[in-house]
Amino acid sequence: MKFGRFILLILVLIPGIGTVRKRQLIKEFGSISKMREASIEELAKIIPLNIAEELKSYLDSKYKEE
């Protein structure tokens, strides 16, 4: 499953997101674009607020819509 591996590779770049949190994020959002569209508050329902902020910042900076 190449797409699933891509998501895992992106999430591994964020400190504090381990195996369990990766699975939870993938289960809840299903894609990087949906994670990017989610608010920090939505992300923080699954992962701690400080990690949600890092994830959101990373995704916004790396995957800007053109």
All heavy atoms as TSV, in Angstrom:
chain	resi	resn	atom	element	x	y	z
A	1	MET	N	N	0.847	-1.182	0.000
A	1	MET	CA	C	0.000	0.000	0.000
A	1	MET	C	C	0.893	1.245	0.000
A	1	MET	O	O	1.315	1.731	1.034
A	1	MET	CB	C	-0.914	-0.037	1.218
A	1	MET	CG	C	-1.816	1.147	1.330
A	1	MET	SD	S	-2.805	0.997	2.815
A	1	MET	CE	C	-4.269	1.749	2.237
A	2	LYS	N	N	1.179	1.755	-1.154
A	2	LYS	CA	C	2.111	2.859	-1.273
A	2	LYS	C	C	1.592	4.136	-0.624
A	2	LYS	O	O	2.334	4.859	-0.004
A	2	LYS	CB	C	2.432	3.119	-2.739
A	2	LYS	CG	C	3.257	2.029	-3.365
A	2	LYS	CD	C	3.574	2.336	-4.800
A	2	LYS	CE	C	4.370	1.192	-5.397
A	2	LYS	NZ	N	4.717	1.450	-6.775
A	3	PHE	N	N	0.301	4.421	-0.773
A	3	PHE	CA	C	-0.258	5.640	-0.205
A	3	PHE	C	C	-0.147	5.636	1.309
A	3	PHE	O	O	0.233	6.632	1.915
A	3	PHE	CB	C	-1.720	5.802	-0.632
A	3	PHE	CG	C	-2.324	7.080	-0.158
A	3	PHE	CD1	C	-1.938	8.288	-0.709
A	3	PHE	CD2	C	-3.257	7.082	0.861
A	3	PHE	CE1	C	-2.477	9.478	-0.266
A	3	PHE	CE2	C	-3.805	8.273	1.310
A	3	PHE	CZ	C	-3.417	9.464	0.743
A	4	GLY	N	N	-0.434	4.518	1.945
A	4	GLY	CA	C	-0.321	4.398	3.396
A	4	GLY	C	C	1.097	4.615	3.870
A	4	GLY	O	O	1.340	5.255	4.888
A	5	ARG	N	N	2.042	4.116	3.111
A	5	ARG	CA	C	3.451	4.312	3.457
A	5	ARG	C	C	3.846	5.780	3.354
A	5	ARG	O	O	4.613	6.280	4.153
A	5	ARG	CB	C	4.351	3.463	2.557
A	5	ARG	CG	C	4.275	2.009	2.873
A	5	ARG	CD	C	5.281	1.239	2.092
A	5	ARG	NE	N	5.000	-0.177	2.213
A	5	ARG	CZ	C	5.155	-1.059	1.252
A	5	ARG	NH1	N	5.615	-0.683	0.089
A	5	ARG	NH2	N	4.865	-2.320	1.443
A	6	PHE	N	N	3.300	6.474	2.363
A	6	PHE	CA	C	3.579	7.895	2.196
A	6	PHE	C	C	3.107	8.667	3.419
A	6	PHE	O	O	3.836	9.504	3.950
A	6	PHE	CB	C	2.886	8.423	0.929
A	6	PHE	CG	C	2.998	9.906	0.770
A	6	PHE	CD1	C	4.201	10.490	0.410
A	6	PHE	CD2	C	1.903	10.720	0.984
A	6	PHE	CE1	C	4.309	11.860	0.263
A	6	PHE	CE2	C	1.996	12.094	0.842
A	6	PHE	CZ	C	3.202	12.660	0.481
A	7	ILE	N	N	1.906	8.385	3.881
A	7	ILE	CA	C	1.383	9.061	5.074
A	7	ILE	C	C	2.283	8.775	6.271
A	7	ILE	O	O	2.625	9.680	7.027
A	7	ILE	CB	C	-0.072	8.625	5.377
A	7	ILE	CG1	C	-1.011	9.106	4.276
A	7	ILE	CG2	C	-0.530	9.170	6.728
A	7	ILE	CD1	C	-2.429	8.594	4.396
A	8	LEU	N	N	2.683	7.532	6.433
A	8	LEU	CA	C	3.544	7.172	7.559
A	8	LEU	C	C	4.884	7.901	7.479
A	8	LEU	O	O	5.409	8.346	8.495
A	8	LEU	CB	C	3.762	5.663	7.605
A	8	LEU	CG	C	2.542	4.827	7.962
A	8	LEU	CD1	C	2.865	3.338	7.860
A	8	LEU	CD2	C	2.018	5.167	9.340
A	9	LEU	N	N	5.429	8.035	6.284
A	9	LEU	CA	C	6.705	8.734	6.126
A	9	LEU	C	C	6.585	10.206	6.502
A	9	LEU	O	O	7.489	10.770	7.107
A	9	LEU	CB	C	7.214	8.603	4.686
A	9	LEU	CG	C	7.721	7.230	4.288
A	9	LEU	CD1	C	8.043	7.191	2.803
A	9	LEU	CD2	C	8.930	6.834	5.116
A	10	ILE	N	N	5.472	10.822	6.157
A	10	ILE	CA	C	5.251	12.222	6.524
A	10	ILE	C	C	5.134	12.341	8.038
A	10	ILE	O	O	5.756	13.204	8.658
A	10	ILE	CB	C	3.978	12.774	5.849
A	10	ILE	CG1	C	4.106	12.754	4.332
A	10	ILE	CG2	C	3.647	14.169	6.364
A	10	ILE	CD1	C	5.255	13.528	3.769
A	11	LEU	N	N	4.334	11.471	8.643
A	11	LEU	CA	C	4.082	11.569	10.082
A	11	LEU	C	C	5.318	11.256	10.918
A	11	LEU	O	O	5.458	11.779	12.022
A	11	LEU	CB	C	2.920	10.659	10.485
A	11	LEU	CG	C	1.560	11.054	9.891
A	11	LEU	CD1	C	0.497	10.042	10.295
A	11	LEU	CD2	C	1.154	12.454	10.308
A	12	VAL	N	N	6.218	10.445	10.396
A	12	VAL	CA	C	7.426	10.100	11.153
A	12	VAL	C	C	8.335	11.320	11.328
A	12	VAL	O	O	9.170	11.354	12.229
A	12	VAL	CB	C	8.175	8.911	10.497
A	12	VAL	CG1	C	8.989	9.345	9.299
A	12	VAL	CG2	C	9.054	8.199	11.501
A	13	LEU	N	N	8.150	12.334	10.507
A	13	LEU	CA	C	8.965	13.546	10.601
A	13	LEU	C	C	8.575	14.442	11.770
A	13	LEU	O	O	9.318	15.353	12.118
A	13	LEU	CB	C	8.859	14.342	9.293
A	13	LEU	CG	C	9.370	13.620	8.045
A	13	LEU	CD1	C	9.044	14.431	6.799
A	13	LEU	CD2	C	10.859	13.365	8.149
A	14	ILE	N	N	7.436	14.191	12.372
A	14	ILE	CA	C	6.945	15.028	13.459
A	14	ILE	C	C	7.296	14.379	14.796
A	14	ILE	O	O	6.824	13.283	15.091
A	14	ILE	CB	C	5.416	15.229	13.370
A	14	ILE	CG1	C	4.986	15.687	11.973
A	14	ILE	CG2	C	4.925	16.180	14.453
A	14	ILE	CD1	C	5.576	16.993	11.515
A	15	PRO	N	N	8.117	15.026	15.615
A	15	PRO	CA	C	8.458	14.461	16.920
A	15	PRO	C	C	7.206	14.287	17.773
A	15	PRO	O	O	6.326	15.148	17.780
A	15	PRO	CB	C	9.384	15.515	17.538
A	15	PRO	CG	C	9.858	16.343	16.403
A	15	PRO	CD	C	8.782	16.302	15.370
A	16	GLY	N	N	7.128	13.162	18.454
A	16	GLY	CA	C	6.001	12.911	19.350
A	16	GLY	C	C	4.883	12.108	18.720
A	16	GLY	O	O	3.927	11.748	19.385
A	17	ILE	N	N	4.995	11.848	17.418
A	17	ILE	CA	C	3.983	11.015	16.766
A	17	ILE	C	C	4.580	9.635	16.567
A	17	ILE	O	O	5.402	9.419	15.680
A	17	ILE	CB	C	3.512	11.609	15.426
A	17	ILE	CG1	C	2.866	12.974	15.655
A	17	ILE	CG2	C	2.528	10.662	14.747
A	17	ILE	CD1	C	2.343	13.638	14.416
A	18	GLY	N	N	4.177	8.729	17.419
A	18	GLY	CA	C	4.648	7.354	17.345
A	18	GLY	C	C	3.649	6.483	16.609
A	18	GLY	O	O	2.706	6.973	15.982
A	19	THR	N	N	3.835	5.204	16.707
A	19	THR	CA	C	3.014	4.230	15.990
A	19	THR	C	C	1.531	4.362	16.310
A	19	THR	O	O	0.697	4.387	15.411
A	19	THR	CB	C	3.493	2.802	16.313
A	19	THR	OG1	O	4.874	2.706	15.992
A	19	THR	CG2	C	2.721	1.778	15.516
A	20	VAL	N	N	1.200	4.459	17.577
A	20	VAL	CA	C	-0.207	4.524	17.978
A	20	VAL	C	C	-0.860	5.798	17.463
A	20	VAL	O	O	-1.956	5.773	16.891
A	20	VAL	CB	C	-0.344	4.417	19.513
A	20	VAL	CG1	C	-1.781	4.663	19.950
A	20	VAL	CG2	C	0.126	3.053	19.989
A	21	ARG	N	N	-0.191	6.916	17.614
A	21	ARG	CA	C	-0.758	8.189	17.151
A	21	ARG	C	C	-0.868	8.234	15.635
A	21	ARG	O	O	-1.818	8.792	15.096
A	21	ARG	CB	C	0.072	9.358	17.678
A	21	ARG	CG	C	-0.103	9.536	19.174
A	21	ARG	CD	C	0.702	10.676	19.710
A	21	ARG	NE	N	0.453	10.826	21.141
A	21	ARG	CZ	C	1.289	11.385	21.973
A	21	ARG	NH1	N	2.434	11.872	21.535
A	21	ARG	NH2	N	0.999	11.481	23.252
A	22	LYS	N	N	0.099	7.655	14.931
A	22	LYS	CA	C	0.018	7.590	13.472
A	22	LYS	C	C	-1.240	6.845	13.053
A	22	LYS	O	O	-1.986	7.302	12.194
A	22	LYS	CB	C	1.232	6.862	12.889
A	22	LYS	CG	C	2.494	7.647	12.906
A	22	LYS	CD	C	3.613	6.788	12.356
A	22	LYS	CE	C	4.930	7.252	12.888
A	22	LYS	NZ	N	6.017	6.357	12.589
A	23	ARG	N	N	-1.459	5.695	13.669
A	23	ARG	CA	C	-2.646	4.894	13.331
A	23	ARG	C	C	-3.929	5.652	13.630
A	23	ARG	O	O	-4.878	5.606	12.851
A	23	ARG	CB	C	-2.622	3.578	14.104
A	23	ARG	CG	C	-1.597	2.611	13.592
A	23	ARG	CD	C	-1.644	1.308	14.337
A	23	ARG	NE	N	-0.537	0.458	13.945
A	23	ARG	CZ	C	0.038	-0.424	14.718
A	23	ARG	NH1	N	-0.395	-0.598	15.953
A	23	ARG	NH2	N	1.039	-1.155	14.282
A	24	GLN	N	N	-3.953	6.353	14.753
A	24	GLN	CA	C	-5.145	7.117	15.121
A	24	GLN	C	C	-5.408	8.238	14.115
A	24	GLN	O	O	-6.551	8.456	13.717
A	24	GLN	CB	C	-4.990	7.692	16.527
A	24	GLN	CG	C	-5.013	6.651	17.611
A	24	GLN	CD	C	-4.642	7.200	18.981
A	24	GLN	OE1	O	-3.837	8.125	19.093
A	24	GLN	NE2	N	-5.234	6.623	20.016
A	25	LEU	N	N	-4.371	8.938	13.717
A	25	LEU	CA	C	-4.523	10.020	12.742
A	25	LEU	C	C	-4.993	9.485	11.391
A	25	LEU	O	O	-5.885	10.061	10.763
A	25	LEU	CB	C	-3.203	10.780	12.578
A	25	LEU	CG	C	-2.822	11.694	13.727
A	25	LEU	CD1	C	-1.354	12.102	13.628
A	25	LEU	CD2	C	-3.713	12.926	13.764
A	26	ILE	N	N	-4.399	8.395	10.949
A	26	ILE	CA	C	-4.787	7.807	9.667
A	26	ILE	C	C	-6.234	7.314	9.723
A	26	ILE	O	O	-7.012	7.530	8.791
A	26	ILE	CB	C	-3.822	6.673	9.272
A	26	ILE	CG1	C	-2.449	7.270	8.945
A	26	ILE	CG2	C	-4.367	5.884	8.079
A	26	ILE	CD1	C	-1.342	6.253	8.834
A	27	LYS	N	N	-6.586	6.692	10.824
A	27	LYS	CA	C	-7.962	6.189	10.974
A	27	LYS	C	C	-8.965	7.340	10.952
A	27	LYS	O	O	-10.008	7.261	10.309
A	27	LYS	CB	C	-8.092	5.409	12.277
A	27	LYS	CG	C	-9.455	4.808	12.492
A	27	LYS	CD	C	-9.526	4.014	13.773
A	27	LYS	CE	C	-10.920	3.447	13.980
A	27	LYS	NZ	N	-11.035	2.741	15.249
A	28	GLU	N	N	-8.641	8.424	11.632
A	28	GLU	CA	C	-9.559	9.557	11.740
A	28	GLU	C	C	-9.624	10.385	10.454
A	28	GLU	O	O	-10.703	10.772	10.016
A	28	GLU	CB	C	-9.145	10.450	12.904
A	28	GLU	CG	C	-10.044	11.640	13.128
A	28	GLU	CD	C	-11.442	11.282	13.625
A	28	GLU	OE1	O	-11.600	10.223	14.265
A	28	GLU	OE2	O	-12.367	12.058	13.355
A	29	PHE	N	N	-8.473	10.663	9.848
A	29	PHE	CA	C	-8.437	11.590	8.721
A	29	PHE	C	C	-8.230	10.916	7.366
A	29	PHE	O	O	-8.691	11.428	6.359
A	29	PHE	CB	C	-7.363	12.665	8.945
A	29	PHE	CG	C	-7.648	13.512	10.142
A	29	PHE	CD1	C	-6.969	13.315	11.339
A	29	PHE	CD2	C	-8.620	14.496	10.107
A	29	PHE	CE1	C	-7.233	14.084	12.460
A	29	PHE	CE2	C	-8.901	15.269	11.222
A	29	PHE	CZ	C	-8.206	15.059	12.399
A	30	GLY	N	N	-7.494	9.829	7.327
A	30	GLY	CA	C	-7.347	9.057	6.100
A	30	GLY	C	C	-6.355	9.587	5.070
A	30	GLY	O	O	-5.921	8.838	4.211
A	31	SER	N	N	-6.016	10.856	5.133
A	31	SER	CA	C	-5.069	11.402	4.160
A	31	SER	C	C	-4.368	12.625	4.729
A	31	SER	O	O	-4.854	13.260	5.661
A	31	SER	CB	C	-5.784	11.795	2.868
A	31	SER	OG	O	-6.585	12.944	3.063
A	32	ILE	N	N	-3.248	12.945	4.115
A	32	ILE	CA	C	-2.497	14.132	4.507
A	32	ILE	C	C	-3.330	15.387	4.232
A	32	ILE	O	O	-3.358	16.313	5.043
A	32	ILE	CB	C	-1.142	14.195	3.760
A	32	ILE	CG1	C	-0.224	13.063	4.223
A	32	ILE	CG2	C	-0.472	15.547	3.948
A	32	ILE	CD1	C	0.195	13.110	5.669
A	33	SER	N	N	-4.021	15.427	3.100
A	33	SER	CA	C	-4.800	16.628	2.786
A	33	SER	C	C	-5.921	16.857	3.798
A	33	SER	O	O	-6.201	17.996	4.168
A	33	SER	CB	C	-5.343	16.591	1.361
A	33	SER	OG	O	-6.312	15.599	1.215
A	34	LYS	N	N	-6.529	15.790	4.278
A	34	LYS	CA	C	-7.577	15.955	5.297
A	34	LYS	C	C	-6.978	16.378	6.632
A	34	LYS	O	O	-7.594	17.140	7.367
A	34	LYS	CB	C	-8.407	14.683	5.431
A	34	LYS	CG	C	-9.317	14.485	4.242
A	34	LYS	CD	C	-10.236	13.318	4.430
A	34	LYS	CE	C	-11.119	13.181	3.197
A	34	LYS	NZ	N	-12.024	12.047	3.298
A	35	MET	N	N	-5.793	15.897	6.934
A	35	MET	CA	C	-5.120	16.351	8.154
A	35	MET	C	C	-4.783	17.820	8.032
A	35	MET	O	O	-4.924	18.584	8.977
A	35	MET	CB	C	-3.830	15.545	8.388
A	35	MET	CG	C	-4.060	14.162	8.896
A	35	MET	SD	S	-2.489	13.316	9.131
A	35	MET	CE	C	-2.945	11.668	8.660
A	36	ARG	N	N	-4.349	18.223	6.853
A	36	ARG	CA	C	-4.001	19.625	6.619
A	36	ARG	C	C	-5.224	20.528	6.720
A	36	ARG	O	O	-5.150	21.637	7.224
A	36	ARG	CB	C	-3.353	19.769	5.241
A	36	ARG	CG	C	-2.700	21.091	5.064
A	36	ARG	CD	C	-1.976	21.163	3.729
A	36	ARG	NE	N	-1.826	22.569	3.417
A	36	ARG	CZ	C	-2.742	23.309	2.806
A	36	ARG	NH1	N	-3.858	22.771	2.404
A	36	ARG	NH2	N	-2.544	24.582	2.584
A	37	GLU	N	N	-6.363	20.047	6.265
A	37	GLU	CA	C	-7.606	20.820	6.319
A	37	GLU	C	C	-8.167	20.907	7.742
A	37	GLU	O	O	-8.923	21.818	8.051
A	37	GLU	CB	C	-8.658	20.185	5.412
A	37	GLU	CG	C	-8.330	20.300	3.941
A	37	GLU	CD	C	-9.234	19.459	3.058
A	37	GLU	OE1	O	-10.184	18.819	3.585
A	37	GLU	OE2	O	-8.996	19.422	1.845
A	38	ALA	N	N	-7.795	19.963	8.582
A	38	ALA	CA	C	-8.319	19.929	9.954
A	38	ALA	C	C	-7.778	21.102	10.767
A	38	ALA	O	O	-6.665	21.583	10.533
A	38	ALA	CB	C	-7.924	18.614	10.624
A	39	SER	N	N	-8.574	21.538	11.708
A	39	SER	CA	C	-8.115	22.588	12.621
A	39	SER	C	C	-7.175	21.975	13.664
A	39	SER	O	O	-7.153	20.750	13.853
A	39	SER	CB	C	-9.309	23.236	13.317
A	39	SER	OG	O	-9.913	22.307	14.198
A	40	ILE	N	N	-6.458	22.841	14.323
A	40	ILE	CA	C	-5.587	22.375	15.406
A	40	ILE	C	C	-6.439	21.692	16.478
A	40	ILE	O	O	-6.043	20.670	17.041
A	40	ILE	CB	C	-4.760	23.537	15.984
A	40	ILE	CG1	C	-3.726	23.990	14.952
A	40	ILE	CG2	C	-4.065	23.135	17.288
A	40	ILE	CD1	C	-2.947	25.228	15.317
A	41	GLU	N	N	-7.607	22.233	16.738
A	41	GLU	CA	C	-8.497	21.653	17.743
A	41	GLU	C	C	-8.937	20.239	17.354
A	41	GLU	O	O	-9.009	19.355	18.197
A	41	GLU	CB	C	-9.722	22.550	17.960
A	41	GLU	CG	C	-9.406	23.879	18.609
A	41	GLU	CD	C	-8.770	24.911	17.666
A	41	GLU	OE1	O	-8.861	24.771	16.419
A	41	GLU	OE2	O	-8.156	25.869	18.191
A	42	GLU	N	N	-9.213	20.037	16.062
A	42	GLU	CA	C	-9.595	18.696	15.599
A	42	GLU	C	C	-8.433	17.723	15.743
A	42	GLU	O	O	-8.626	16.582	16.167
A	42	GLU	CB	C	-10.061	18.750	14.144
A	42	GLU	CG	C	-11.388	19.452	13.957
A	42	GLU	CD	C	-11.729	19.676	12.502
A	42	GLU	OE1	O	-10.872	20.211	11.753
A	42	GLU	OE2	O	-12.858	19.327	12.120
A	43	LEU	N	N	-7.242	18.171	15.395
A	43	LEU	CA	C	-6.060	17.325	15.550
A	43	LEU	C	C	-5.798	17.024	17.022
A	43	LEU	O	O	-5.421	15.907	17.386
A	43	LEU	CB	C	-4.834	18.000	14.922
A	43	LEU	CG	C	-4.852	18.172	13.400
A	43	LEU	CD1	C	-3.721	19.091	12.957
A	43	LEU	CD2	C	-4.770	16.831	12.699
A	44	ALA	N	N	-6.023	18.027	17.877
A	44	ALA	CA	C	-5.746	17.880	19.311
A	44	ALA	C	C	-6.724	16.943	20.008
A	44	ALA	O	O	-6.494	16.564	21.152
A	44	ALA	CB	C	-5.750	19.251	19.985
A	45	LYS	N	N	-7.781	16.541	19.340
A	45	LYS	CA	C	-8.673	15.516	19.899
A	45	LYS	C	C	-7.993	14.149	19.857
A	45	LYS	O	O	-8.384	13.243	20.577
A	45	LYS	CB	C	-9.988	15.468	19.119
A	45	LYS	CG	C	-10.849	16.686	19.346
A	45	LYS	CD	C	-12.115	16.605	18.522
A	45	LYS	CE	C	-12.946	17.871	18.703
A	45	LYS	NZ	N	-14.145	17.861	17.849
A	46	ILE	N	N	-6.983	14.026	19.011
A	46	ILE	CA	C	-6.308	12.746	18.816
A	46	ILE	C	C	-4.889	12.763	19.376
A	46	ILE	O	O	-4.416	11.778	19.922
A	46	ILE	CB	C	-6.282	12.404	17.315
A	46	ILE	CG1	C	-7.717	12.258	16.825
A	46	ILE	CG2	C	-5.487	11.143	17.030
A	46	ILE	CD1	C	-7.868	12.257	15.350
A	47	ILE	N	N	-4.213	13.886	19.226
A	47	ILE	CA	C	-2.833	14.010	19.701
A	47	ILE	C	C	-2.737	15.241	20.612
A	47	ILE	O	O	-3.586	16.118	20.544
A	47	ILE	CB	C	-1.845	14.122	18.514
A	47	ILE	CG1	C	-2.202	15.309	17.598
A	47	ILE	CG2	C	-1.783	12.821	17.725
A	47	ILE	CD1	C	-1.255	15.516	16.435
A	48	PRO	N	N	-1.725	15.302	21.460
A	48	PRO	CA	C	-1.577	16.465	22.346
A	48	PRO	C	C	-1.495	17.779	21.559
A	48	PRO	O	O	-1.012	17.813	20.422
A	48	PRO	CB	C	-0.261	16.190	23.076
A	48	PRO	CG	C	-0.102	14.708	23.033
A	48	PRO	CD	C	-0.687	14.289	21.711
A	49	LEU	N	N	-1.967	18.831	22.176
A	49	LEU	CA	C	-2.055	20.142	21.530
A	49	LEU	C	C	-0.723	20.595	20.943
A	49	LEU	O	O	-0.666	21.045	19.797
A	49	LEU	CB	C	-2.584	21.187	22.518
A	49	LEU	CG	C	-2.719	22.605	21.972
A	49	LEU	CD1	C	-3.664	22.657	20.781
A	49	LEU	CD2	C	-3.169	23.558	23.060
A	50	ASN	N	N	0.359	20.472	21.691
A	50	ASN	CA	C	1.654	20.939	21.173
A	50	ASN	C	C	2.088	20.162	19.934
A	50	ASN	O	O	2.650	20.734	19.002
A	50	ASN	CB	C	2.738	20.902	22.255
A	50	ASN	CG	C	3.032	19.505	22.747
A	50	ASN	OD1	O	2.141	18.658	22.903
A	50	ASN	ND2	N	4.284	19.237	23.031
A	51	ILE	N	N	1.783	18.888	19.880
A	51	ILE	CA	C	2.126	18.078	18.708
A	51	ILE	C	C	1.181	18.409	17.559
A	51	ILE	O	O	1.595	18.467	16.402
A	51	ILE	CB	C	2.102	16.576	19.054
A	51	ILE	CG1	C	3.173	16.284	20.114
A	51	ILE	CG2	C	2.333	15.722	17.811
A	51	ILE	CD1	C	3.125	14.894	20.687
A	52	ALA	N	N	-0.081	18.664	17.866
A	52	ALA	CA	C	-1.046	19.072	16.841
A	52	ALA	C	C	-0.599	20.372	16.181
A	52	ALA	O	O	-0.686	20.521	14.955
A	52	ALA	CB	C	-2.435	19.230	17.454
A	53	GLU	N	N	-0.103	21.295	16.986
A	53	GLU	CA	C	0.387	22.566	16.443
A	53	GLU	C	C	1.599	22.344	15.534
A	53	GLU	O	O	1.700	22.957	14.465
A	53	GLU	CB	C	0.739	23.527	17.573
A	53	GLU	CG	C	-0.474	24.020	18.332
A	53	GLU	CD	C	-0.149	24.767	19.619
A	53	GLU	OE1	O	0.962	24.582	20.169
A	53	GLU	OE2	O	-1.020	25.513	20.059
A	54	GLU	N	N	2.513	21.471	15.939
A	54	GLU	CA	C	3.686	21.162	15.114
A	54	GLU	C	C	3.279	20.505	13.799
A	54	GLU	O	O	3.790	20.847	12.740
A	54	GLU	CB	C	4.638	20.235	15.864
A	54	GLU	CG	C	5.460	20.923	16.922
A	54	GLU	CD	C	6.502	19.986	17.520
A	54	GLU	OE1	O	7.236	19.341	16.747
A	54	GLU	OE2	O	6.568	19.911	18.748
A	55	LEU	N	N	2.357	19.550	13.895
A	55	LEU	CA	C	1.888	18.848	12.704
A	55	LEU	C	C	1.220	19.824	11.740
A	55	LEU	O	O	1.517	19.841	10.547
A	55	LEU	CB	C	0.925	17.722	13.078
A	55	LEU	CG	C	0.282	16.967	11.914
A	55	LEU	CD1	C	1.332	16.325	11.017
A	55	LEU	CD2	C	-0.694	15.922	12.434
A	56	LYS	N	N	0.348	20.644	12.247
A	56	LYS	CA	C	-0.365	21.615	11.417
A	56	LYS	C	C	0.624	22.579	10.749
A	56	LYS	O	O	0.536	22.838	9.550
A	56	LYS	CB	C	-1.367	22.379	12.278
A	56	LYS	CG	C	-2.200	23.372	11.541
A	56	LYS	CD	C	-3.221	22.692	10.675
A	56	LYS	CE	C	-4.187	23.739	10.114
A	56	LYS	NZ	N	-4.917	23.207	8.984
A	57	SER	N	N	1.571	23.077	11.513
A	57	SER	CA	C	2.582	23.990	10.984
A	57	SER	C	C	3.400	23.313	9.882
A	57	SER	O	O	3.644	23.895	8.821
A	57	SER	CB	C	3.487	24.467	12.106
A	57	SER	OG	O	4.511	25.274	11.598
A	58	TYR	N	N	3.816	22.088	10.130
A	58	TYR	CA	C	4.606	21.342	9.149
A	58	TYR	C	C	3.807	21.129	7.866
A	58	TYR	O	O	4.302	21.397	6.765
A	58	TYR	CB	C	5.050	19.994	9.722
A	58	TYR	CG	C	5.824	19.182	8.727
A	58	TYR	CD1	C	7.185	19.405	8.529
A	58	TYR	CD2	C	5.198	18.201	7.951
A	58	TYR	CE1	C	7.899	18.671	7.594
A	58	TYR	CE2	C	5.903	17.473	7.014
A	58	TYR	CZ	C	7.249	17.711	6.844
A	58	TYR	OH	O	7.950	16.990	5.908
A	59	LEU	N	N	2.587	20.656	8.011
A	59	LEU	CA	C	1.771	20.379	6.824
A	59	LEU	C	C	1.466	21.651	6.048
A	59	LEU	O	O	1.497	21.653	4.819
A	59	LEU	CB	C	0.475	19.668	7.223
A	59	LEU	CG	C	0.632	18.259	7.792
A	59	LEU	CD1	C	-0.720	17.706	8.217
A	59	LEU	CD2	C	1.308	17.330	6.801
A	60	ASP	N	N	1.173	22.731	6.746
A	60	ASP	CA	C	0.888	23.994	6.071
A	60	ASP	C	C	2.110	24.523	5.312
A	60	ASP	O	O	1.983	25.079	4.232
A	60	ASP	CB	C	0.393	25.050	7.063
A	60	ASP	CG	C	-1.030	24.795	7.522
A	60	ASP	OD1	O	-1.723	23.941	6.916
A	60	ASP	OD2	O	-1.459	25.438	8.500
A	61	SER	N	N	3.293	24.329	5.891
A	61	SER	CA	C	4.493	24.849	5.229
A	61	SER	C	C	4.951	23.962	4.062
A	61	SER	O	O	5.456	24.479	3.074
A	61	SER	CB	C	5.635	25.000	6.231
A	61	SER	OG	O	6.098	23.733	6.652
A	62	LYS	N	N	4.735	22.683	4.151
A	62	LYS	CA	C	5.221	21.764	3.111
A	62	LYS	C	C	4.214	21.503	1.999
A	62	LYS	O	O	4.598	21.141	0.907
A	62	LYS	CB	C	5.607	20.414	3.739
A	62	LYS	CG	C	6.774	20.495	4.682
A	62	LYS	CD	C	8.038	20.837	3.957
A	62	LYS	CE	C	9.207	20.862	4.924
A	62	LYS	NZ	N	10.435	21.289	4.324
A	63	TYR	N	N	2.939	21.645	2.301
A	63	TYR	CA	C	1.911	21.259	1.337
A	63	TYR	C	C	0.942	22.399	1.093
A	63	TYR	O	O	-0.264	22.256	1.224
A	63	TYR	CB	C	1.169	20.008	1.825
A	63	TYR	CG	C	2.121	18.852	1.991
A	63	TYR	CD1	C	2.675	18.549	3.223
A	63	TYR	CD2	C	2.510	18.100	0.885
A	63	TYR	CE1	C	3.574	17.515	3.364
A	63	TYR	CE2	C	3.415	17.071	1.023
A	63	TYR	CZ	C	3.948	16.790	2.265
A	63	TYR	OH	O	4.849	15.778	2.396
A	64	LYS	N	N	1.482	23.525	0.681
A	64	LYS	CA	C	0.650	24.684	0.360
A	64	LYS	C	C	-0.113	24.399	-0.920
A	64	LYS	O	O	0.416	23.809	-1.846
A	64	LYS	CB	C	1.518	25.933	0.176
A	64	LYS	CG	C	2.189	26.361	1.439
A	64	LYS	CD	C	3.043	27.569	1.194
A	64	LYS	CE	C	3.763	27.927	2.484
A	64	LYS	NZ	N	4.682	29.015	2.323
A	65	GLU	N	N	-1.368	24.851	-0.938
A	65	GLU	CA	C	-2.161	24.695	-2.159
A	65	GLU	C	C	-1.672	25.693	-3.184
A	65	GLU	O	O	-1.344	26.810	-2.879
A	65	GLU	CB	C	-3.637	24.906	-1.854
A	65	GLU	CG	C	-4.200	23.790	-1.019
A	65	GLU	CD	C	-5.702	23.873	-0.890
A	65	GLU	OE1	O	-6.358	24.316	-1.849
A	65	GLU	OE2	O	-6.199	23.477	0.159
A	66	GLU	N	N	-1.640	25.246	-4.387
A	66	GLU	CA	C	-1.113	26.096	-5.461
A	66	GLU	C	C	-2.238	26.784	-6.176
A	66	GLU	O	O	-3.283	26.384	-6.317
A	66	GLU	CB	C	-0.306	25.239	-6.417
A	66	GLU	CG	C	0.652	24.375	-5.640
A	66	GLU	CD	C	2.036	24.331	-6.221
A	66	GLU	OE1	O	2.219	24.772	-7.352
A	66	GLU	OE2	O	2.925	23.878	-5.533
